[in-house]
Amino acid sequence: NAGVTQTPKFRVLKTGQSMTLLCAQDMNHEYMYWYRQDPGMGLRLIHYSVGEGTTAKGEVPDGYNVSRLKKQNFLLGLESAAPSQTSVYFCASSYSILQAYTRNQPQHFGDGTRLSIL
Amino acid sequence: GIQVEQSPPDLILQEGANSTLRCNFSDSVNNLQWFHQNPWGQLINLFYIPSGTKQNGRLSATTVATERYSLLYISSSQTTDSGVYFCAVPLREAAGNKLTFGGGTRVLVKP
């Protein structure tokens, strides 16, 4: 059982380049999330999705776009990378709130993607 | 939004010592998670604990939702316990189960 898989694990970009981070989960979770973690800080929510075809903004959405075309995948895009987007990016998934109550399951996180923007 | 504060920010332990980490939150919550981020950056789920007490080996956690805090206990600490411990609580909006993270407690266990 792979859980939550993020690709790539590392990437270096030049300012202005674009790229897409891929998150895949095999737990049939309804909800998926993208967070970023800056040095010495906790995680902050970028965007999230409560189901296939739906996305919503989190705490720090500027400069990012997301898509959830398939239930198991959640893509995070940087259209024009900036040095301020240098960070570690984590994807997570979970059951819906109702499922979480009944199944008592937490959010599951991937291993992260280290992204450096030069 | 909800505020989550963790204390202490840093903790240095001698191997074998016990310790308590605290997480305070500013609003009522319906769940709370504790994570351990290991030195390789991986986030490990420790507890999903909306209320009450749970134990897993040398670790245990207690959440007192009515008083808006949670405690993580580490007993007989080992060097592998080093890393950063985060607590996280969900935002109150109906859609999604989005987590707000505390700033973390950085733990170093010395041999």
Interface residues (C-beta under 8 A of the other chain):
Chain A: Y31 Y33 Y35 M41 G42 L43 R44 L45 Y48 V50 A56 G58 E59 V88 F90 A92 S94 S96 I97 A100 Y101 N104 Q105 P106 Q107 H108 F109 D111 G112 R114
Chain B: G1 V4 N30 N31 Q33 F35 G41 Q42 L43 N45 Y48 F86 A88 A94 A95 G96 N97 K98 L99 T100 F101 G102 G103 G104
